[in-house]
Each structure stands twice: as structure tokens, then as C-alpha cells.
């Protein structure tokens, strides 16, 4: 399954965009820069992928995929 969250903000500069999932990279003045790195670790550990599409002046879309789980897998997990 794929989930996307979009905004109509200022977008992310390409130089920052390519490093945004690295620890301690942030676009915020007082940010720590660990949130997206943690998100990537969680998504990938569940078999998914996370990425960003952004256009300066037009906004940003964060997308991630996760593996769908069948009812049988849920039943057997308990």
C-alpha cells in the first residue's frame, strides 16, 4: 500500500532534498534533524520505501509504501 501526504508550502531546495533522510539534516531553525531518519528506518524495517517529491515554490509530497498483510498472517501472528 502507498500513503502520501502533501502540502502547498515553499518546497525543499534540491541540495537539501537529496540529504533529507540523513541524520541531523533539517530545514528547521531549531530542528534536530532526526525525525525523517527515524521514519525511514521504521518504514524500511517493515519492508517499505519512503521518498519525497518536491518542487520549490509549489510544495512537497512525502510518500511511503508498506507491505500489505493478509488476514491469515494476522491470525497466525497472535
Buried (B, 14 or more C-beta within 10 A) or exposed (E): EEEEEEEEEBBBEEEEBEEBBEBEBBEEEEEEBEEBBEBBEEBEEEEBEBEBBBEEEEBBEBBBBBEEEEEEEEEEEE
